Amino acid sequence: MADLRVTPAGANLATVAPVRFPELRPATEEFGATLGRAVSDVNSLQLKAQEAAVQLAAGQAGDTAETLATIEKASISFQFALQIRNKLLEAYQDVMRMPL
């Protein structure tokens, strides 16, 4: 029969690495600038996807899987941006409905 020893609950705590949280830094960029950069990034991905789709349709695309990944990445980023816009609009409408 195997040796079944019960160890105290805190016996193995010395082997657990402490959790390190990232440093909190003050925001260096304003909300409008961050939002503008995000919209610019989405636009850039959309333009790359359009170019990849045109190359695929013309038979000039080298790797079909890479082309489809580029198009899907642009689609996901657009859907994400649309959801952010919807949440911002909903928050704005909630604030406007608040009584004075």
C-alpha positions in Angstrom: 0.0 0.0 0.0 1.3 3.5 -0.8 2.4 5.9 1.8 -0.4 8.5 2.2 0.8 11.5 4.1 -1.2 14.6 4.6 0.7 17.8 4.4 -0.5 21.1 5.9 -2.3 23.5 3.5 0.4 26.2 3.7 3.4 23.8 3.3 3.9 24.4 -0.5 3.4 28.2 -0.4 7.1 28.8 -0.6 7.3 27.3 -4.1 4.6 29.5 -5.5 5.9 32.6 -7.3 4.5 35.9 -6.2 2.0 37.6 -8.5 3.4 40.7 -10.1 1.0 43.3 -11.4 2.0 45.7 -14.2 2.7 49.2 -13.2 -0.1 51.6 -13.6 1.1 54.6 -15.7 -0.8 57.8 -16.3 -2.5 58.0 -19.7 -0.2 59.8 -22.2 -2.8 59.9 -25.0 -6.2 61.6 -24.9 -9.3 59.6 -25.6 -10.0 61.3 -28.9 -6.5 60.6 -30.2 -6.7 57.0 -29.1 -10.1 56.6 -30.9 -8.7 58.3 -34.0 -5.7 56.0 -34.1 -8.0 52.9 -33.7 -10.2 54.1 -36.5 -7.2 54.7 -38.7 -5.9 51.1 -37.9 -9.3 49.6 -38.9 -9.2 51.7 -42.1 -5.7 50.4 -42.9 -6.8 46.8 -42.4 -9.8 47.4 -44.6 -7.6 48.8 -47.4 -5.2 45.8 -47.1 -8.1 43.4 -47.3 -9.5 45.1 -50.3 -6.1 45.0 -52.1 -5.7 41.3 -51.1 -9.2 40.5 -52.5 -8.5 42.3 -55.8 -5.2 40.3 -56.1 -7.0 37.1 -55.3 -9.7 37.8 -58.0 -7.0 38.7 -60.5 -5.2 35.4 -59.8 -2.1 37.3 -58.5 -2.4 36.2 -54.8 0.5 34.0 -53.8 -1.0 32.4 -50.7 -4.8 32.0 -50.6 -4.9 31.2 -46.9 -2.9 34.3 -46.1 -5.3 36.4 -48.3 -8.3 35.0 -46.5 -6.7 35.6 -43.1 -6.1 39.2 -44.1 -9.7 39.6 -45.1 -11.0 37.9 -42.0 -8.8 40.1 -39.8 -10.2 43.2 -41.4 -13.7 41.9 -40.9 -13.2 41.1 -37.2 -11.5 44.5 -36.6 -14.5 46.3 -38.3 -17.0 44.3 -36.2 -15.1 45.1 -33.0 -15.0 48.9 -33.9 -18.8 48.7 -34.7 -19.5 47.2 -31.3 -17.4 49.9 -29.6 -19.3 52.5 -31.4 -22.6 50.9 -30.4 -21.5 50.9 -26.7 -20.4 54.5 -26.8 -23.6 55.6 -28.4 -25.6 53.7 -25.9 -23.6 55.3 -23.0 -24.2 58.7 -24.5 -27.9 58.1 -24.8 -28.0 56.9 -21.2 -26.3 60.1 -20.0 -28.7 62.3 -22.1 -31.7 60.5 -20.5 -30.5 61.3 -17.0 -32.7 63.8 -15.2 -31.1 67.1 -14.3 
